[in-house]
Amino acid sequence: MDTMRERFTSTTSDLLDQDPRLAVVLADITAAAFAPAAARHPERVLNVGIREQLLIGVAGGLALAGLRPIAHTFPSFLVERPFEQIKLDLGHQDVGAVLVSTGASYDMASLGRTHQAPGDVALFDTLEGWTVQVPGHPEEAEALLRAAAAGSGRVYLRLSGETNHAAHPVEGGRMAVLKQGSDRAAGVVVAVGPLLDPVLEAVADLDVTVLYAATVRPFDVAGLRSAVARTAAADVVVVEPYLAGTSNREVGEALLDTPHRVLGLGVARQELRRYGTPAEHAAAHGLDAASLRARIGGFLG
Amino acid sequence: MENTNTNTEAMMNTNTAVLDRTGDTSREIREDAGTERASFEALGGLMAQMTGDEKHGPAATSTLDALWVLYTRVLRVDPHAPEDPLRDRFLLSKGHGPMAYYAVLAARGFIPESWLGDFGSFDSPLGHHPDRLLVPGAEIGSGSLGHGLGLAVGTALGLRARGLNTQRVVTLLGDAELDEGSNHEAIAYAGAVGLASLTAVVVDNQSATHGWSGGIATRFEREGWSTVTVDGRDHDALEAAFTAPHPGRPHAVVAVVEPKYS
């Protein structure tokens, strides 16, 4: 199976052949993989070099000129470094774009903090009108990318090296019920993107409902309310592969009329100051199956 | 591109200089010099509706002459079709002090003169920084410095990708705005790829805190841009600078005006 990042380049290269409205803006990252597409479409595959403010500014200008831009690099440099360009060159100008990051929170664990951006989704929560998608499988990434490219809105597609073993339907932005708890279920666990597999393993012996979200903004309010209505307790755990608690506000607003509890699990705010592997970072943040079993069980138990 | 509009005759009956939609800068359809000067002088009255002052200091009008020459002699833009896909694009990057911009837009018929008196109020579409969603003819919302040039680069690339090769993209910056590093990302890239449809106008009122040793034009020249430095109050010199050929290269016009602090 190819990686999400490889699926991104192959799918986007294919879309460039089909859609004359589509343009890709790069800042050196992944430029080599786009070389064949750039040779076919030199005016629509643009590498601005290591210039991330310009990366987003050019995307905004392309959109103003009537194109559908896809801008891409690592999340630290796509979202955090040029964040004001995202706010103004896209949002304030009221133009659409697809931002595709690869690297997630700790894919590049051995590169340290500079290449880790667990706060990216939280940053988008400060802005209006963004769809935020966190696929858990290359098939999902392709489906979401194709839909985003065909649309006109502002989409952030967060790709990761971590994946689930199987793909699930992601169309329509709804959460999928992957484990249905009984009437006496202790609560609802929302698993986001590539953390689905560890969540399912963690709750295998628990009577809970598991919802799978590949689209986290807009949050599937109806899906959560429906699931909560069928469990004994309005207790919700959100397990996200980025900053812990990012979606707590969404859960709170979705359940505004229901006394409820919510636990947000994800990447800690504190710097680890460790290198190593993604698996080691997942464990350090309590996001491996054993840690999740203890934390979810403790909250819902 | 073709002249897709039929309003030239109507425009000739107005009290403003007439736009030549063909891109030919022939003068016979223009007002005579005296009338044009009178139209330009009238901008002061339009600005007074926003500022309450009949007299304006150099800082408030630093961009006025460059804007006026662009909108009367250079840009192919039409107040009756501000969304025309075949129009030239003007991106006001330096969104600070936009009274001169609004005055020119009003004089050219993009916005009603009646909007000016309410400038900056809650109900006015005209704020101290322009919003493209509120101001007809404004290509971008600006105010945070250092955004227009990057957007202009992207716009020029986008028009080129769409096969719109005769449209110009002009952005106006201030010399202090060049402090923002984002501009230098755009200057280097646009020069490297020879983005010939792009023109950057830098209005230089010597307001950058640390100045630009060696001059502003050198920042563009060394990245492969065509450059010209002119008197920012001389309309004919500005027109010549804006229309100077620059095949295969982006073009920078440094329009020098009175120092902001003197």
Interface residues (C-beta under 8 A of the other chain):
Chain A: A23 V25 E43 R44 L46 V48 G49 R51 Q53 L54 I56 G57 V58 A59 G60 G61 L62 A63 L64 A65 G66 L67 P69 E84 Q85 L88 D89 H92 Q93 D94
Chain B: P85 R89 D131 R132 L133 E139 I140 G141 S144 G146 H147 L149 G150 L151 A152 V153 G154 T155 A156 L157 G158 L159 R160 A161 R162 L164 G181 S182 E185 A186 A188 Y189 A192
